[in-house]
Amino acid sequence: MKIPVWMKTELKHIGLENFKFNLEMTDKFISEYDPNNNTVYISKHTSSGFGKLIKKLCARPTDPKHSYRHEIGHAFLESMDHVKKTKRFKRVFGSTRTRYDERAILKAWMWKDIPDEYVSKYAQAHPEEDFAETFAEYLVYGVYKDDPYWVKEKKKYIDDLISRWTA
């Protein structure tokens, strides 16, 4: 599948026009990134079952482009896999050794409000989901002066990663 023009434009806007990945639609019930073949899979079924629950937890549940942005965030993080082990990543997002399963997603669902350090309920599920959700928001909005402190720190970290990647 060709990468949509809007996505190329957004990536170019932040300096990632040379970031390469494959894009495919899938019959699976969730969108995901597969680092083994550098492919972002976008689910055709985001309106049913588990995919529907995850979509409701995301920062922009009604934006059809959000899944693309979120999964590209995973792809970008995987392209710089070593950063997950750094002290700064762990300080800003948390340790990726944290347990991640359906219970974490359901626990995030139970929160009434989104804590100030996250951009969405889904971001609370795991540090890598936090990164992907924050990346998706960064693509659309950049760093806001009115962002809560930790959201701003996370977006600045992503901004620094992109600067290093493009250098």
DSSP file (Angstrom, degrees, kcal/mol; ACC not computed):
  #  RESIDUE AA STRUCTURE BP1 BP2  ACC     N-H-->O    O-->H-N    N-H-->O    O-->H-N    TCO  KAPPA ALPHA  PHI   PSI    X-CA   Y-CA   Z-CA
    1    1 A M              0   0    0      0, 0.0    22,-0.5     0, 0.0     2,-0.1   0.000 360.0 360.0 360.0 137.9    0.0    0.0    0.0
    2    2 A K        -     0   0    0      1,-0.1     3,-0.0    20,-0.1    20,-0.0  -0.454 360.0-108.0 -73.3 146.9    1.3    3.5   -0.8
    3    3 A I        -     0   0    0     -2,-0.1    -1,-0.1     1,-0.1     5,-0.1  -0.637  44.0-109.6 -74.1 125.7    1.9    5.9    2.0
    4    4 A P     >  -     0   0    0      0, 0.0     4,-2.1     0, 0.0     3,-0.5  -0.183  18.1-121.4 -59.2 148.8   -0.8    8.5    1.9
    5    5 A V  H  > S+     0   0    0      1,-0.2     4,-2.6     2,-0.2     5,-0.2   0.881 111.9  57.3 -57.8 -41.7    0.2   12.0    0.9
    6    6 A W  H  > S+     0   0    0      1,-0.2     4,-2.2     2,-0.2    -1,-0.2   0.876 107.8  48.5 -59.3 -36.5   -1.1   13.5    4.1
    7    7 A M  H  > S+     0   0    0     -3,-0.5     4,-2.6     2,-0.2     5,-0.2   0.915 110.2  49.9 -71.2 -42.6    1.3   11.2    6.0
    8    8 A K  H  X S+     0   0    0     -4,-2.1     4,-2.5     1,-0.2    -2,-0.2   0.908 111.4  50.8 -59.5 -41.1    4.3   12.1    3.9
    9    9 A T  H  X S+     0   0    0     -4,-2.6     4,-2.3     2,-0.2    -2,-0.2   0.922 110.7  47.4 -63.3 -45.7    3.5   15.8    4.4
   10   10 A E  H  X S+     0   0    0     -4,-2.2     4,-1.0     2,-0.2    -2,-0.2   0.913 113.9  47.2 -63.2 -42.7    3.3   15.4    8.2
   11   11 A L  H  <>S+     0   0    0     -4,-2.6     5,-3.3     1,-0.2     3,-0.4   0.897 112.1  50.1 -66.5 -39.3    6.6   13.4    8.3
   12   12 A K  H ><5S+     0   0    0     -4,-2.5     3,-1.5     4,-0.3     5,-0.2   0.894 102.8  61.8 -64.1 -39.0    8.3   15.9    6.0
   13   13 A H  H 3<5S+     0   0    0     -4,-2.3    -1,-0.2     1,-0.3    -2,-0.2   0.816 110.6  38.9 -57.7 -32.6    7.1   18.8    8.3
   14   14 A I  T 3<5S-     0   0    0     -4,-1.0    -1,-0.3    -3,-0.4    -2,-0.2   0.322 124.1 -99.9-102.6   8.1    9.0   17.4   11.2
   15   15 A G  T < 5S+     0   0    0     -3,-1.5     3,-0.3    -4,-0.3    -3,-0.2   0.614  92.4 112.9  90.6  12.9   12.1   16.3    9.1
   16   16 A L    > < +     0   0    0     -5,-3.3     3,-1.9    -6,-0.2    -4,-0.3  -0.002  27.4 122.3-106.6  29.5   11.3   12.6    8.8
   17   17 A E  T 3  S+     0   0    0     -6,-0.4    -1,-0.2     1,-0.3    -5,-0.2   0.745  77.9  50.6 -63.8 -20.3   10.6   12.5    5.0
   18   18 A N  T 3  S+     0   0    0     -3,-0.3     2,-0.6    -7,-0.1    -1,-0.3   0.345  78.3 118.5 -97.5   6.2   13.4    9.9    4.6
   19   19 A F    <   -     0   0    0     -3,-1.9     2,-0.4    -8,-0.0    -3,-0.1  -0.631  55.7-151.8 -73.9 119.7   12.1    7.7    7.4
   20   20 A K        +     0   0    0     -2,-0.6     2,-0.3     2,-0.0    -2,-0.1  -0.787  30.6 137.9-104.1 135.6   11.3    4.4    5.6
   21   21 A F        -     0   0    0     -2,-0.4     2,-0.3    19,-0.0    18,-0.2  -0.964  45.0-111.3-161.0 161.9    8.7    1.8    6.5
   22   22 A N  E     -a   39   0A   0     16,-3.0    18,-3.0    -2,-0.3     2,-0.4  -0.678  25.4-153.2 -95.6 155.2    6.1   -0.4    4.7
   23   23 A L  E     +a   40   0A   0    -22,-0.5     2,-0.3    -2,-0.3    18,-0.2  -0.994  20.0 164.3-134.0 127.4    2.4    0.2    5.2
   24   24 A E  E     -a   41   0A   0     16,-2.6    18,-2.7    -2,-0.4     2,-0.3  -0.993  33.9-124.9-141.8 148.1   -0.3   -2.5    4.8
   25   25 A M  E     -a   42   0A   0     -2,-0.3     2,-0.3    16,-0.2    18,-0.2  -0.659  34.4-162.1 -84.1 149.1   -3.9   -3.0    5.7
   26   26 A T  E     -a   43   0A   0     16,-2.2    18,-2.0    -2,-0.3    19,-0.3  -0.946  31.6-138.9-135.4 154.6   -4.7   -6.0    7.8
   27   27 A D  S    S+     0   0    0     -2,-0.3    16,-0.1    16,-0.2    -1,-0.1   0.438  72.9 112.3 -87.7  -1.2   -7.6   -8.2    8.8
   28   28 A K  S    S-     0   0    0      2,-0.1    17,-0.6     1,-0.1    16,-0.4  -0.249  78.6-120.0 -64.6 162.9   -6.3   -8.4   12.3
   29   29 A F  S    S+     0   0    0     14,-0.1     2,-0.3    15,-0.1    22,-0.2   0.507  91.3  46.9 -88.8  -4.0   -8.4   -6.7   14.9
   30   30 A I  S    S-     0   0    0     20,-0.1     2,-0.2    21,-0.1    -2,-0.1  -0.978  80.4-120.5-133.4 151.4   -5.7   -4.3   16.1
   31   31 A S        +     0   0    0     -2,-0.3     2,-0.3    12,-0.1    11,-0.2  -0.608  44.4 163.2 -81.0 149.9   -3.2   -2.0   14.3
   32   32 A E  E     -B   41   0A   0      9,-2.1     9,-3.5    -2,-0.2     2,-0.4  -0.987  37.7-118.9-161.2 165.4    0.4   -2.8   15.0
   33   33 A Y  E     -B   40   0A   0     -2,-0.3     7,-0.2     7,-0.2     5,-0.0  -0.957  18.7-157.5-112.7 132.3    4.0   -2.3   13.9
   34   34 A D  E >>> -B   39   0A   0      5,-2.8     5,-1.8    -2,-0.4     3,-0.9  -0.915   4.3-169.6-110.2 106.2    6.2   -5.4   13.1
   35   35 A P  T 345S+     0   0    0      0, 0.0     3,-0.2     0, 0.0    -1,-0.1   0.727  79.2  72.4 -68.2 -19.9    9.9   -4.6   13.4
   36   36 A N  T 345S+     0   0    0      1,-0.2    -2,-0.0     3,-0.1     0, 0.0   0.843 118.7  15.8 -65.4 -32.4   10.9   -7.9   11.7
   37   37 A N  T <45S-     0   0    0     -3,-0.9    -1,-0.2     2,-0.1   -15,-0.2   0.189 104.1-118.1-125.3  16.8    9.8   -6.6    8.4
   38   38 A N  T  <5 +     0   0    0     -4,-0.5   -16,-3.0     1,-0.2     2,-0.4   0.890  64.3 147.4  50.7  47.8    9.5   -2.8    9.2
   39   39 A T  E   < -aB  22  34A   0     -5,-1.8    -5,-2.8   -18,-0.2     2,-0.6  -0.953  44.5-149.7-122.6 132.3    5.8   -2.8    8.4
   40   40 A V  E     -aB  23  33A   0    -18,-3.0   -16,-2.6    -2,-0.4     2,-0.5  -0.877  18.7-158.2 -93.4 121.0    3.0   -0.7    9.9
   41   41 A Y  E     -aB  24  32A   0     -9,-3.5    -9,-2.1    -2,-0.6     2,-0.5  -0.900   2.3-160.6-103.8 125.8   -0.2   -2.7    9.8
   42   42 A I  E     -a   25   0A   0    -18,-2.7   -16,-2.2    -2,-0.5   -11,-0.1  -0.928  20.5-126.2-107.8 123.6   -3.5   -0.7   10.0
   43   43 A S  E     -a   26   0A   0     -2,-0.5     3,-0.4   -18,-0.2   -16,-0.2  -0.383   8.8-154.9 -70.8 141.2   -6.5   -2.7   11.0
   44   44 A K  S    S+     0   0    0    -18,-2.0     3,-0.2   -16,-0.4    -1,-0.1   0.529  92.1  62.1 -82.8  -9.0   -9.6   -2.7    8.8
   45   45 A H    >   +     0   0    0    -17,-0.6     3,-1.4   -19,-0.3     6,-0.2  -0.216  53.7 131.4-115.0  41.0  -11.6   -3.6   12.0
   46   46 A T  T 3   +     0   0    0     -3,-0.4     9,-0.2     1,-0.3    -1,-0.2   0.560  69.9  64.0 -72.5  -3.8  -11.1   -0.6   14.3
   47   47 A S  T 3  S+     0   0    0     -3,-0.2     2,-0.3     8,-0.1    -1,-0.3   0.235  97.7  60.2-104.0  15.5  -14.8   -0.4   15.0
   48   48 A S  S X> S-     0   0    0     -3,-1.4     4,-1.0   -19,-0.2     3,-0.8  -0.989  97.0 -28.8-141.5 152.1  -15.2   -3.8   16.6
   49   49 A G  H >> S-     0   0    0     -2,-0.3     4,-1.6     1,-0.2     3,-0.5  -0.078 118.7  -5.3  55.3-138.3  -14.0   -5.8   19.7
   50   50 A F  H 3> S+     0   0    0      1,-0.3     4,-2.5     2,-0.2    -1,-0.2   0.844 132.3  58.7 -61.8 -38.0  -10.6   -5.1   21.2
   51   51 A G  H <> S+     0   0    0     -3,-0.8     4,-2.3     1,-0.2    -1,-0.3   0.867 104.8  51.4 -59.8 -36.7   -9.7   -2.7   18.4
   52   52 A K  H <X S+     0   0    0     -4,-1.0     4,-1.9    -3,-0.5    -1,-0.2   0.908 109.2  49.8 -67.1 -42.7  -12.7   -0.5   19.4
   53   53 A L  H  X S+     0   0    0     -4,-1.6     4,-1.2     2,-0.2    -2,-0.2   0.943 112.5  46.8 -60.9 -48.7  -11.7   -0.5   23.0
   54   54 A I  H >X S+     0   0    0     -4,-2.5     4,-0.9     1,-0.2     3,-0.6   0.918 109.5  54.2 -60.7 -43.9   -8.1    0.5   22.2
   55   55 A K  H >< S+     0   0    0     -4,-2.3     3,-0.8     1,-0.3    -1,-0.2   0.889 105.2  53.6 -59.3 -39.6   -9.3    3.2   19.8
   56   56 A K  H 3< S+     0   0    0     -4,-1.9    -1,-0.3     1,-0.2    -2,-0.2   0.796 107.3  52.4 -65.1 -27.9  -11.5    4.8   22.6
   57   57 A L  H << S+     0   0    0     -4,-1.2    65,-2.5    -3,-0.6    64,-0.8   0.652  92.1  98.5 -81.7 -16.3   -8.5    5.0   24.9
   58   58 A C  S << S-     0   0    0     -4,-0.9    63,-0.2    -3,-0.8     9,-0.0  -0.170  86.9-108.9 -73.5 166.1   -6.3    6.8   22.3
   59   59 A A  S    S+     0   0    0      1,-0.3    -1,-0.1    61,-0.1    -4,-0.0   0.842 114.0  27.4 -64.4 -35.8   -5.8   10.6   22.2
   60   60 A R    >   +     0   0    0      1,-0.1     3,-1.6     3,-0.1     6,-0.3  -0.632  69.4 169.8-127.9  72.8   -7.9   11.1   19.1
   61   61 A P  T 3  S+     0   0    0      0, 0.0    -1,-0.1     0, 0.0    -2,-0.1   0.731  79.6  45.5 -62.5 -23.1  -10.5    8.3   19.0
   62   62 A T  T 3  S+     0   0    0     -6,-0.1    -6,-0.1     4,-0.0     3,-0.0   0.493  89.4  96.9 -98.1  -2.2  -12.5    9.9   16.2
   63   63 A D    X   -     0   0    0     -3,-1.6     3,-1.6     1,-0.2     4,-0.4  -0.776  59.8-158.8 -89.4 113.1   -9.5   10.7   14.0
   64   64 A P  T 3  S+     0   0    0      0, 0.0     4,-0.4     0, 0.0     3,-0.3   0.706  91.4  57.9 -64.8 -17.5   -9.1    8.0   11.4
   65   65 A K  T 3> S+     0   0    0      1,-0.2     4,-2.2     2,-0.1     3,-0.2   0.609  83.0  85.0 -85.5 -12.2   -5.5    9.0   10.9
   66   66 A H  H <> S+     0   0    0     -3,-1.6     4,-3.1    -6,-0.3     5,-0.2   0.898  84.9  54.2 -60.5 -42.5   -4.6    8.5   14.6
   67   67 A S  H  > S+     0   0    0     -4,-0.4     4,-2.5    -3,-0.3    -1,-0.2   0.896 108.9  50.1 -59.2 -40.0   -3.8    4.8   14.2
   68   68 A Y  H  > S+     0   0    0     -4,-0.4     4,-2.2    -3,-0.2    -1,-0.2   0.958 113.3  44.8 -60.9 -50.8   -1.4    5.6   11.4
   69   69 A R  H  X S+     0   0    0     -4,-2.2     4,-1.8     1,-0.2    -2,-0.2   0.910 113.4  51.0 -61.3 -43.0    0.4    8.2   13.4
   70   70 A H  H  X S+     0   0    0     -4,-3.1     4,-1.5     1,-0.2    -1,-0.2   0.941 111.8  45.6 -60.8 -49.7    0.5    6.0   16.5
   71   71 A E  H  X S+     0   0    0     -4,-2.5     4,-2.3     1,-0.2    -1,-0.2   0.834 108.9  55.7 -67.9 -31.6    2.0    3.0   14.7
   72   72 A I  H  X S+     0   0    0     -4,-2.2     4,-3.0     2,-0.2    -1,-0.2   0.860 102.9  58.0 -65.7 -33.9    4.5    5.2   13.0
   73   73 A G  H  X S+     0   0    0     -4,-1.8     4,-2.4     2,-0.2    -2,-0.2   0.916 106.7  47.0 -59.1 -42.9    5.5    6.3   16.5
   74   74 A H  H  X S+     0   0    0     -4,-1.5     4,-2.6     2,-0.2    -2,-0.2   0.929 112.2  50.4 -62.5 -44.4    6.2    2.6   17.3
   75   75 A A  H  X S+     0   0    0     -4,-2.3     4,-1.9     1,-0.2    -2,-0.2   0.915 111.2  48.2 -60.9 -43.6    8.2    2.2   14.0
   76   76 A F  H  X S+     0   0    0     -4,-3.0     4,-0.8     2,-0.2    -1,-0.2   0.919 111.6  49.6 -64.2 -43.6   10.3    5.3   14.8
   77   77 A L  H >< S+     0   0    0     -4,-2.4     3,-0.9     1,-0.2     6,-0.2   0.915 110.9  49.8 -61.5 -42.9   11.0    4.1   18.3
   78   78 A E  H >< S+     0   0    0     -4,-2.6     3,-1.4     1,-0.2    -1,-0.2   0.839 103.0  60.5 -65.0 -32.2   12.1    0.7   17.1
   79   79 A S  H 3< S+     0   0    0     -4,-1.9    -1,-0.2     1,-0.3    -2,-0.2   0.745 114.7  36.1 -67.3 -20.6   14.4    2.4   14.5
   80   80 A M  T X< S+     0   0    0     -3,-0.9     3,-2.5    -4,-0.8     4,-0.4  -0.314  78.3 154.9-121.7  46.4   16.2    3.9   17.5
   81   81 A D  G X   +     0   0    0     -3,-1.4     3,-1.5     1,-0.3     4,-0.3   0.766  62.4  67.5 -49.4 -35.9   15.8    0.9   19.7
   82   82 A H  G >  S+     0   0    0      1,-0.3     3,-1.5     2,-0.2    -1,-0.3   0.765  86.6  69.5 -59.7 -25.8   18.8    1.7   21.8
   83   83 A V  G X  S+     0   0    0     -3,-2.5     3,-1.6     1,-0.3     6,-0.4   0.785  84.2  69.7 -67.2 -25.1   17.1    4.8   23.2
   84   84 A K  G <  S+     0   0    0     -3,-1.5    12,-0.4    -4,-0.4    -1,-0.3   0.727  98.5  52.0 -63.6 -19.4   14.7    2.7   25.3
   85   85 A K  G <  S+     0   0    0     -3,-1.5    -1,-0.3    -4,-0.3    -2,-0.2   0.494  88.5 106.1 -94.3  -4.7   17.6    1.7   27.5
   86   86 A T  S <> S-     0   0    0     -3,-1.6     4,-2.1    -4,-0.3     5,-0.2  -0.373  76.7-123.6 -78.5 155.8   18.8    5.2   28.2
   87   87 A K  H  > S+     0   0    0      1,-0.2     4,-2.4     2,-0.2     5,-0.2   0.886 111.1  54.2 -62.0 -39.4   18.3    7.0   31.5
   88   88 A R  H  > S+     0   0    0      2,-0.2     4,-2.6     1,-0.2     5,-0.3   0.928 107.7  48.4 -65.8 -43.8   16.5    9.8   29.9
   89   89 A F  H  >>S+     0   0    0     -6,-0.4     4,-3.5     1,-0.2     5,-1.2   0.944 113.6  47.6 -58.7 -47.0   13.9    7.6   28.2
   90   90 A K  H  <5S+     0   0    0     -4,-2.1    -1,-0.2     3,-0.2    -2,-0.2   0.869 113.0  48.8 -63.2 -36.8   13.3    5.7   31.4
   91   91 A R  H  <5S+     0   0    0     -4,-2.4    -1,-0.2    -5,-0.2    -2,-0.2   0.900 120.7  35.4 -68.2 -40.5   12.9    9.0   33.3
   92   92 A V  H  <5S+     0   0    0     -4,-2.6    -2,-0.2    -5,-0.2    -3,-0.2   0.905 139.1  10.8 -83.2 -43.6   10.5   10.5   30.8
   93   93 A F  T  <5S-     0   0    0     -4,-3.5    -3,-0.2    -5,-0.3     2,-0.2   0.721 103.0-116.2-109.6 -27.8    8.5    7.4   29.7
   94   94 A G      < -     0   0    0     -5,-1.2     2,-0.3    -4,-0.2    -1,-0.2  -0.469  46.5 -42.9 111.3 172.8    9.4    4.6   32.1
   95   95 A S    >   -     0   0    0     -2,-0.2     3,-1.4    -5,-0.1    33,-0.1  -0.598  38.3-146.4 -79.8 132.4   11.1    1.3   31.8
   96   96 A T  T 3  S+     0   0    0    -12,-0.4    -1,-0.1    -2,-0.3    32,-0.1   0.496  93.5  78.1 -76.2  -1.8   10.1   -0.9   28.8
   97   97 A R  T 3   +     0   0    0      2,-0.1    -1,-0.3    30,-0.0     3,-0.1   0.541  68.2 119.7 -79.7  -6.1   10.6   -3.9   31.0
   98   98 A T  S <  S-     0   0    0     -3,-1.4     2,-0.0     1,-0.1    -4,-0.0  -0.306  79.6 -97.6 -57.7 139.1    7.2   -3.1   32.6
   99   99 A R        -     0   0    0      1,-0.0     2,-0.4    27,-0.0    -1,-0.1  -0.333  42.5-166.6 -60.0 137.3    4.7   -5.9   32.1
  100  100 A Y        +     0   0    0     -3,-0.1     2,-0.3    26,-0.1    26,-0.1  -0.956  27.2 120.3-134.3 116.1    2.4   -5.3   29.2
  101  101 A D  S >> S-     0   0    0     -2,-0.4     4,-1.2    24,-0.2     3,-0.9  -0.890  75.5 -72.7-155.7-174.3   -0.8   -7.2   28.6
  102  102 A E  H 3> S+     0   0    0     -2,-0.3     4,-2.6     1,-0.3     5,-0.2   0.804 123.3  63.6 -60.4 -30.4   -4.5   -6.8   28.2
  103  103 A R  H 3> S+     0   0    0      1,-0.2     4,-2.5     2,-0.2    -1,-0.3   0.877  99.2  53.7 -63.0 -36.2   -4.9   -6.1   31.9
  104  104 A A  H <> S+     0   0    0     -3,-0.9     4,-2.0     2,-0.2    -1,-0.2   0.892 110.0  47.6 -64.8 -38.3   -2.8   -3.0   31.6
  105  105 A I  H  X S+     0   0    0     -4,-1.2     4,-1.9     2,-0.2    -2,-0.2   0.922 112.6  48.0 -67.8 -44.0   -5.1   -1.7   28.9
  106  106 A L  H  X S+     0   0    0     -4,-2.6     4,-1.3     1,-0.2    -2,-0.2   0.875 109.7  53.3 -65.3 -36.5   -8.2   -2.5   30.9
  107  107 A K  H  X S+     0   0    0     -4,-2.5     4,-0.7     1,-0.2     3,-0.4   0.914 108.4  50.0 -63.0 -42.1   -6.7   -0.8   33.9
  108  108 A A  H >< S+     0   0    0     -4,-2.0     3,-0.8     1,-0.2    -1,-0.2   0.871 106.1  57.2 -62.3 -36.3   -6.1    2.3   31.8
  109  109 A W  H 3< S+     0   0    0     -4,-1.9    -1,-0.2     1,-0.2    -2,-0.2   0.828  99.1  60.4 -62.9 -32.4   -9.7    2.1   30.7
  110  110 A M  H 3< S+     0   0    0     -4,-1.3    -1,-0.2    -3,-0.4    -2,-0.2   0.721  78.3 105.0 -72.6 -21.9  -10.9    2.3   34.3
  111  111 A W    <<  -     0   0    0     -3,-0.8     3,-0.1    -4,-0.7    10,-0.0  -0.384  61.4-152.4 -61.8 133.6   -9.3    5.7   34.9
  112  112 A K  S    S+     0   0    0     -2,-0.1     2,-0.3     1,-0.1    -1,-0.2   0.929  77.6  20.2 -72.1 -46.5  -12.0    8.4   35.0
  113  113 A D  S    S-     0   0    0     -3,-0.0    -1,-0.1     8,-0.0     0, 0.0  -0.781  86.2-104.9-120.3 163.9   -9.7   11.2   33.8
  114  114 A I        -     0   0    0     -2,-0.3     7,-0.1     5,-0.1    -6,-0.0  -0.806  39.8-122.9 -88.8 120.5   -6.4   11.3   32.0
  115  115 A P    >   -     0   0    0      0, 0.0     3,-2.0     0, 0.0     5,-0.1  -0.274  26.2-109.4 -59.7 151.4   -3.5   12.1   34.4
  116  116 A D  T 3  S+     0   0    0      1,-0.3    35,-0.5     3,-0.0    -2,-0.0   0.698 113.5  64.2 -57.8 -22.4   -1.5   15.2   33.5
  117  117 A E  T 3  S+     0   0    0     33,-0.1     2,-0.3    34,-0.1    -1,-0.3   0.465  99.1  62.1 -85.5   2.7    1.6   13.2   32.5
  118  118 A Y    <   -     0   0    0     -3,-2.0    33,-0.1     1,-0.1     3,-0.1  -0.908  64.9-147.8-126.3 154.1   -0.2   11.4   29.7
  119  119 A V  S    S+     0   0    0     -2,-0.3     2,-0.3     1,-0.2    -1,-0.1   0.601  86.3   4.3 -90.7 -13.5   -1.8   12.5   26.4
  120  120 A S  S    S-     0   0    0      1,-0.1     4,-0.4    -5,-0.1   -62,-0.2  -0.970  74.1-105.0-158.6 168.1   -4.4    9.7   26.5
  121  121 A K  S >  S+     0   0    0    -64,-0.8     3,-1.5    -2,-0.3     4,-0.3   0.901 118.7  57.1 -65.1 -40.6   -5.7    6.8   28.7
  122  122 A Y  G >  S+     0   0    0    -65,-2.5     3,-1.8     1,-0.3     4,-0.4   0.818  93.1  68.1 -62.6 -30.5   -4.0    4.3   26.4
  123  123 A A  G >  S+     0   0    0    -66,-0.4     3,-0.6     1,-0.3     7,-0.4   0.755  91.5  63.0 -60.2 -23.7   -0.6    6.0   27.0
  124  124 A Q  G <  S+     0   0    0     -3,-1.5    -1,-0.3    -4,-0.4    -2,-0.2   0.661  84.0  78.5 -74.9 -15.6   -0.8    4.7   30.6
  125  125 A A  G <  S-     0   0    0     -3,-1.8   -24,-0.2    -4,-0.3    -1,-0.2   0.837 111.8 -19.5 -65.5 -35.1   -0.8    1.0   29.4
  126  126 A H    <>  -     0   0    0     -3,-0.6     4,-2.5    -4,-0.4     3,-0.5  -0.955  63.0-106.6-170.0 149.7    3.0    0.8   28.8
  127  127 A P  H  > S+     0   0    0      0, 0.0     4,-2.4     0, 0.0     5,-0.1   0.848 119.7  52.7 -55.7 -35.6    5.9    3.2   28.2
  128  128 A E  H  > S+     0   0    0      2,-0.2     4,-2.2     1,-0.2     5,-0.1   0.858 110.2  47.5 -70.5 -32.9    6.1    2.2   24.5
  129  129 A E  H  > S+     0   0    0     -3,-0.5     4,-2.8     2,-0.2     5,-0.3   0.864 109.9  54.1 -71.6 -35.5    2.3    3.0   24.1
  130  130 A D  H  X S+     0   0    0     -4,-2.5     4,-2.5    -7,-0.4    -2,-0.2   0.933 110.1  46.9 -60.5 -46.0    3.0    6.3   25.9
  131  131 A F  H  X S+     0   0    0     -4,-2.4     4,-2.9     2,-0.2    -2,-0.2   0.942 113.7  47.4 -60.8 -48.1    5.7    7.1   23.4
  132  132 A A  H  X S+     0   0    0     -4,-2.2     4,-2.2     2,-0.2    -2,-0.2   0.900 114.1  46.4 -63.9 -41.8    3.5    6.2   20.4
  133  133 A E  H  X S+     0   0    0     -4,-2.8     4,-2.0     2,-0.2    -1,-0.2   0.913 114.9  46.9 -65.8 -42.6    0.6    8.2   21.7
  134  134 A T  H  X S+     0   0    0     -4,-2.5     4,-2.6    -5,-0.3    -2,-0.2   0.891 110.7  53.1 -67.0 -38.8    2.8   11.2   22.4
  135  135 A F  H  X S+     0   0    0     -4,-2.9     4,-2.5    -5,-0.2    -2,-0.2   0.919 107.6  51.4 -60.2 -44.3    4.4   10.9   19.0
  136  136 A A  H  X S+     0   0    0     -4,-2.2     4,-1.2     1,-0.2    -1,-0.2   0.909 112.9  45.0 -60.6 -42.6    1.0   10.9   17.3
  137  137 A E  H  X>S+     0   0    0     -4,-2.0     4,-3.2     1,-0.2     5,-0.5   0.879 110.6  54.5 -68.0 -37.9    0.1   14.1   19.2
  138  138 A Y  H  X5S+     0   0    0     -4,-2.6     4,-2.1     1,-0.2    -2,-0.2   0.907 103.3  56.6 -62.1 -41.9    3.5   15.6   18.5
  139  139 A L  H  <5S+     0   0    0     -4,-2.5    -1,-0.2     1,-0.2    -2,-0.2   0.882 117.7  33.6 -56.6 -39.1    2.9   15.0   14.7
  140  140 A V  H  <5S+     0   0    0     -4,-1.2    -2,-0.2    -5,-0.2    -1,-0.2   0.902 137.2  14.3 -84.4 -44.0   -0.3   17.0   14.8
  141  141 A Y  H  <5S-     0   0    0     -4,-3.2    -3,-0.2     1,-0.2    -2,-0.2   0.572  80.3-153.6-116.0 -11.8    0.4   19.7   17.5
  142  142 A G     << -     0   0    0     -4,-2.1     2,-0.6    -5,-0.5    -1,-0.2  -0.356  59.9 -26.6  66.3-153.8    4.1   19.9   18.2
  143  143 A V        -     0   0    0     12,-0.1     2,-0.3    13,-0.0     9,-0.1  -0.867  65.8-154.5 -99.5 121.1    5.1   21.1   21.7
  144  144 A Y    >   -     0   0    0     -2,-0.6     3,-1.1     1,-0.1    11,-0.1  -0.727  18.2-138.6 -92.2 141.4    2.5   23.5   23.2
  145  145 A K  T 3  S+     0   0    0     -2,-0.3    -1,-0.1     1,-0.2     7,-0.1   0.789 107.8  52.8 -66.3 -24.3    3.5   26.0   25.8
  146  146 A D  T 3  S+     0   0    0      2,-0.0    -1,-0.2     6,-0.0     3,-0.1   0.393  80.5 119.9 -92.6   3.3    0.3   25.0   27.7
  147  147 A D  S <  S-     0   0    0     -3,-1.1   -31,-0.0     1,-0.1    -4,-0.0  -0.379  77.9 -97.6 -61.3 144.3    1.0   21.3   27.7
  148  148 A P     >  -     0   0    0      0, 0.0     4,-2.7     0, 0.0     3,-0.3  -0.288  43.8-100.0 -57.8 154.6    1.3   19.8   31.2
  149  149 A Y  H  > S+     0   0    0      1,-0.2     4,-2.3     2,-0.2     5,-0.1   0.868 119.7  42.7 -47.7 -53.3    4.9   19.6   32.4
  150  150 A W  H  > S+     0   0    0      1,-0.2     4,-2.2     2,-0.2    -1,-0.2   0.852 113.2  51.9 -70.6 -33.0    5.4   15.8   31.7
  151  151 A V  H  > S+     0   0    0    -35,-0.5     4,-2.5    -3,-0.3    -1,-0.2   0.923 111.0  49.1 -64.8 -42.2    3.7   15.9   28.3
  152  152 A K  H  X S+     0   0    0     -4,-2.7     4,-2.5     1,-0.2    -2,-0.2   0.914 110.2  51.0 -62.1 -43.0    5.9   18.8   27.3
  153  153 A E  H  X S+     0   0    0     -4,-2.3     4,-2.1    -5,-0.2    -1,-0.2   0.900 110.9  48.8 -61.2 -41.1    9.0   16.9   28.5
  154  154 A K  H  X S+     0   0    0     -4,-2.2     4,-2.2     2,-0.2    -2,-0.2   0.914 112.2  47.4 -66.0 -43.3    7.9   13.9   26.4
  155  155 A K  H  X S+     0   0    0     -4,-2.5     4,-2.5     2,-0.2    -2,-0.2   0.879 111.2  51.6 -66.8 -37.2    7.3   16.0   23.3
  156  156 A K  H  X S+     0   0    0     -4,-2.5     4,-2.5     2,-0.2    -1,-0.2   0.893 108.4  52.3 -64.5 -38.8   10.7   17.7   23.8
  157  157 A Y  H  X S+     0   0    0     -4,-2.1     4,-2.5     2,-0.2    -2,-0.2   0.928 110.3  47.2 -62.2 -45.1   12.3   14.3   24.1
  158  158 A I  H  X S+     0   0    0     -4,-2.2     4,-2.5     1,-0.2    -2,-0.2   0.911 110.4  53.2 -62.3 -41.8   10.7   13.2   20.8
  159  159 A D  H  X S+     0   0    0     -4,-2.5     4,-2.1     1,-0.2    -2,-0.2   0.909 109.6  48.5 -58.5 -43.6   11.8   16.5   19.2
  160  160 A D  H  X S+     0   0    0     -4,-2.5     4,-2.3     2,-0.2    -2,-0.2   0.904 110.1  51.5 -64.1 -42.1   15.4   15.8   20.3
  161  161 A L  H  X S+     0   0    0     -4,-2.5     4,-2.7     1,-0.2    -2,-0.2   0.921 110.1  48.8 -60.5 -44.0   15.2   12.2   18.9
  162  162 A I  H  X S+     0   0    0     -4,-2.5     4,-2.3     1,-0.2    -1,-0.2   0.901 109.7  52.5 -63.7 -40.2   14.0   13.5   15.6
  163  163 A S  H  X S+     0   0    0     -4,-2.1     4,-0.9     1,-0.2    -1,-0.2   0.909 112.2  45.5 -61.5 -42.1   16.8   16.1   15.6
  164  164 A R  H  < S+     0   0    0     -4,-2.3     3,-0.3     1,-0.2    -2,-0.2   0.894 112.3  51.5 -67.5 -39.3   19.4   13.4   16.2
  165  165 A W  H  < S+     0   0    0     -4,-2.7    -2,-0.2     1,-0.2    -1,-0.2   0.870 114.3  42.8 -65.9 -36.6   17.8   11.1   13.5
  166  166 A T  H  <        0   0    0     -4,-2.3    -1,-0.2     1,-0.2    -2,-0.2   0.595 360.0 360.0 -87.0 -10.8   17.9   13.8   10.9
  167  167 A A     <        0   0    0     -4,-0.9    -1,-0.2    -3,-0.3    -2,-0.1   0.491 360.0 360.0 -71.1 360.0   21.4   15.1   11.8
